[in-house]
Amino acid sequence: MSKIIVVDDSYAELQLIEGCLKAANHTVVSYPNSDKLEDKVASEKPDLIVMDVVMPGRNGFQACRDLKSDDRCKGIPIILCTSKGNESDKFWGQQQGANGYIVKPFKGEDLLAAVKKVMG
């Protein structure tokens, strides 16, 4: 179906998200952090990015903003998937360019519904 990049510093979360997406016939490429993410996204050319917010180094809000300002990546939708569930966090995510926002813990069907929503 679609190629999706997943970025999360938690191996368990990566496995969970990856398993859910693969079960829905998506191709998944995973990264444990946002280092050089713009270059990785530009070379992988995914249909979607699902990214954690709380990560060491550059967090998901910063990475989202940087991706949306990079001409090679700006058209790719981003879903932030995080434990930060306050309305202010969701608002800030939208301000950084996120197309969707899922709060952990989540159900697999919630993730797939968000993917379907942002990808049309």
N, C-alpha and C positions, 0 to 999 in steps of 0.2 A: 504494500500500500504506500506508505510514506516513509521517508528517512528522517529520523528524529535524533538530535543530539541531546544527551542527558548529562547535566553537570551537577555533581553533588559530592561533598567531601566525605560523606558517610557511605561506606561500602554496603552496609545493609540497605540503606535507602536506594542506592544505585541498583542493587539487585531487585528490590521490590518494584521500582518504577520500570526497569528494563523488562522484567518478567511480565508485567501487566501489558506493556506496549507490544512486546513480541507475541503474546497470546492473541493480540488483536491484529496480527500479521504486519506490524510495522518493523522496519529495519532500524536497529538502535546502535548508536555509537556513543560510548560513555567516556567521560573525563572526570577525574577526582578534584579538579580545581579550575579556576578561570584563567590560568596562565596561558598567554598567547592564544586566547580563545578566538579572537577575530581572525587570525591566520588559519586556525583549524576549521572554523566555520566557512571561510572563503574557499578552502580546498575541498571540504566535504560536501558543500552545497546542500544542506539539509532542508527539509520542508518546514521544520519546526525545531525550537529549542525549549527544553524543559530544564529549568535551573533553580537550584537552591539559592537562598539569600544569605544565610549565615555560613560563611566559609572563610578560612584563613586567607590572608592576603587581600585581594580585591573581592569584595562581597558581590552578591547577585545584583543588587541595585546599581552598583558602579559598573559591573560588567554589562548589564542590560543597557544602560545609558551609552556606554562606549560602543556596543554593537549597533545600536540604533543611529549613531553618528558616523559609522563607517559605511561608506558607499557600497562596499562589497557585501554587507550583511544587513543593511537597514530594512530591507523588505521582508526579512524572515521573521515570522511571528515568534514571540517568546511567552512562555507560561512560567511564572515564578511559582515554585512549589516549596513552601516554607512553614516553619512553626510560628512565624510572626503573624498572628491572626488579628491584630487590632485594625480597626477601620483606617487609622492613620497610616499603617503599614501598607494596606491595600491601595490607598490613595497615592502614597509615595511611589509605589510600584508602577502605577499608571502614569505618574508624572515622569518616570524614567523611560517610559515607552513600552512597558509590558502589555501584552494583549490579553493575558489571562492571569489568574491568581488562585492557587489552591493552598489550603491550610492543612498541614500535617497534624495529626494522622488523618489520612483520607482513605476512602474506599476506591477500589479499582475502577468501579463504574463512574465515580466522580472525575477521576483523571481522564478516562476515555471520553466522557461527555465534554470536558474542557477542551480536549484535543479536537474533537469534532466541531465544537463551537468556533474555535479560532481558525480552523482550517476550512470551514465552510461546508 
